[in-house]
């Protein structure tokens, strides 16, 4: 008797592919969807102003007018959201290497859109800040430019400072 005759469906064992978004960045809407938090809770965790909620350390500001105005366009490292409380001790270079593996030197625009959870018009606005280049009709981004962009736009130092002051009152 086959599996279909017993009413069961055959599901082959296929190794799960790791999506770029699993190590990439997500928006505040993605954080809300994964955690069930309200917007206010997410921003409180970003700013480190709540002593009960663990602050979010790996947050990056993608606002095209950064740092000139107060409007933020935040992206969150998906790994931190999936594994709360386990990433606060990490260093920025290590996190950037998880998001942008050092073995890769160039990223086409489509991959940058996926990794950073951007739309194409935002990516176009940010191209000069990310050292993007137009090559044969498409944009390509060097890992070094993307890594510098992430490091410069990282907001986690605020949360780390709050953590240090909470554990070290002197």
N, C-alpha and C positions, 0 to 999 in steps of 0.2 A: 504494500500500500504506500503511495507517495504522500508527501507532505500536503499537497494540494487536496488530496482526497480526504484527509482528516480535518480540513478546514484551516490548517496552519499555512502561513506563507513562508517561503524560503527567503532568508536574508543572509546574503554572503557576508563573511567577516572581512571587511575592508578597513585597513588602518585609517584612522581619522586624519584628515589633512589639517594642518595648522593654518588657520586663516591669519593674514597679516594683522587683522584687527585684534587677535588674541594677545599680541605683543605690541600692538599699535596704540593709537590714541582714540578716545571717544569723546563725544560732546556731553554737556550737562544733561541733555535728554537721555543719552545712553546710560549715564550714571543713575539717573532716576529710574529708568527701566530695570536695571540690574539690582538696585538696592531697595527700591520702594520709597526712597527719601523724597521729601518735598524740596523745591528749589531752594528755599530758605536754609534748610539743613545742609544742603550741598555747599552753598556759599559760606555758611558758618564754618564748615569744616575746612574750606579753602583758606579762609582768613584766620583760622586758628583761634577764634574768639569763644569757643565753647570748651570748657574744661572736662565735660563728660564725653562728648563725641571725640573720637580720634581724628586729629587733623589729617587732611589729605596733603601729602608731601609732593607727589609727582604731578604737578599741574603746570601747564604751559599756556601762555597768552598769545593767541594768534591774531589779535586785533591788528588790522592793517595800519592804524594810526598810532600804534603803541610807540612810545609811552606818552604821547602828547595828550591824549584825553583819558577820561575815566571809564569809557566803555570797554569791557573786556569780552574777548571771544575765547573762552577757555576750552582746553583739551586736557583730558585726564588719561594717565597711563592705565590701560585696561587691567594689567596684571595687579596693580595696587587695589583696584576695585574688586577684583575676583578673590584677592588674598589679603583682606584688611589686617592692618597691624603687623605685617611681616616685611615691609619694605622701607621703613623709616630710617634704617641704619645704612642703606645703600648710598653709593656716591653717584653723582651726576654722570660721570663718564661711563660707569657700569650700566646705568639705566639706558643711556643713549645707545650703547652697544647692543642692548637687547632689542631696542626699537629699530635700529639701523645696524645690522650685523657688519662688522668691519671687513669681512670678506668681500662685500659688495662695494664697488667704488662709484657706480652710477645708478640712478633710479629714473625710469621714465615717468612722465607726469602722471599717468594713470595709477602707478603704484604709490606715488606720493599722495595723491588724492585718497586712496584707500588707507594707507598707513596713518595719515593725519586726520582722517574723517573731514575732508574739505570738499567744497564744490569747486568746479573748475575756475569760476570767476574769482573766488578768493585766492586760489593758487596763483592765478595770473597777477593779482595785486601784490602778492607776497614774493613773486619771482625774484625781484632785485635783492630782497633781504635773505633769500635762500641760495643766492648765487646760481640761479637757474640759467640755462642757455637754450637758445633755439637752435636745434640741429635737425637738418633735413625736414623742416616743416613741423617738428614736434619739440616739446620742451623736455630737456633732460637735466637732472639735478645731480651734482656731485655729492657724495656722502659727506665730505668735509664741510660743504656749505650748509647742508641740512643739519649736521651735528652742531655746528656753530650756532645756527638759528635756534635749535632746541635749548642749548646751553644758555644763550642770551635771553630767551623768553621763559625760562624756568622760574616759577613763583615759589617753589618749595622752600626756599630759604626762610620765608616768613613762618611756615609751620615748624621748621627745625628750630628756629629761634624761640618759638613759644614752647616747644617741647623742652628745650634746654632750661628756660626760665622756670618751668613748672617743676622740673626735677632738681634744679640747682638754684634755690631761691637767693643765694648770695650774689 
